[in-house]
Amino acid sequence: MKSIAQLMSALAPNEGINPTALQGVHIFRSSQYGARGPMCYYQGVLIVGQGKKRVYLDNEVFDYDPQNSLVMTVPVPVECETFASVEEPVLVLVIDIDLKLLDELTRVMDAHDQQPTELGESHLSGYFIAQNNQQMESCVIRLLQALQSPLEAQALGGSFLHELLYRLLMLPNAAPLYALALSHTRLSRIDKALSFIHQHYADSIEVEQLASLVNMSTSAFHRGFKEVTASSPIQYVKKIRLNKAKELLQQHGAKAKEAALAVGYESPAQFSREFKRYFKQSPGECIRR
């Protein structure tokens, strides 16, 4: 039987993100070391087949590798370091979280009184490391095998995604994932605010506006936001704007002034200063690279 790394490699011939036959499922490949630098991790499950990635978030440092998967229940700006080489490229299965499926599974688990042990804790972060067990690895192998064939991917892939999400929910530290599906939790309220930010990052956004949107006091919202994302609301908005601007510069050929205006900066000079402070390079250097 082929290993997880071999199955991922067959699905990811190109550097960067490789789409698969299933919507919302991709394979990331990188054949070189990537120095620590800022980026935004979006809502999803990241399962490593080979290599290692290290995430720096506030005062935390954690690795995800073939033994440990990373689950992001909300989009979070982080700093990331990639350990890879031509001989051993890093390979990561990236799966978007299906919120409808998550809701269905949490209802079934509620009916069988199978909530995660940490669900009662109010201070939940928006991410956690999932230690891969034998059941998860078996499911990942079957999913990757199905993805080798467009027919099998369409016929069977959904059932394997269903099982994988269930296996994740059954882990003892899966409370952040479970809380995402419950409308009354602090994490799900913050996720609603984050969705608003990602839709309106180019507009003027006030903390009081976000707190009102999710029916929280300003102080409680600020505290909960920091717990979930490891950033204050103002810091988060700034990081999202800068990450979006970098995407415009590198992937869409925008000029620095165009990118600045597109993400909500009125002053191109201020944009350039904050961009260089965050990415350790100017917008012009970013374009050339």
Order of alpha helices (4+ residues) and beta strands (2+ residues): alpha-beta-beta-beta-beta-beta-beta-beta-beta-beta-alpha-beta-alpha-alpha-alpha-alpha-alpha-alpha-alpha-alpha-alpha-alpha
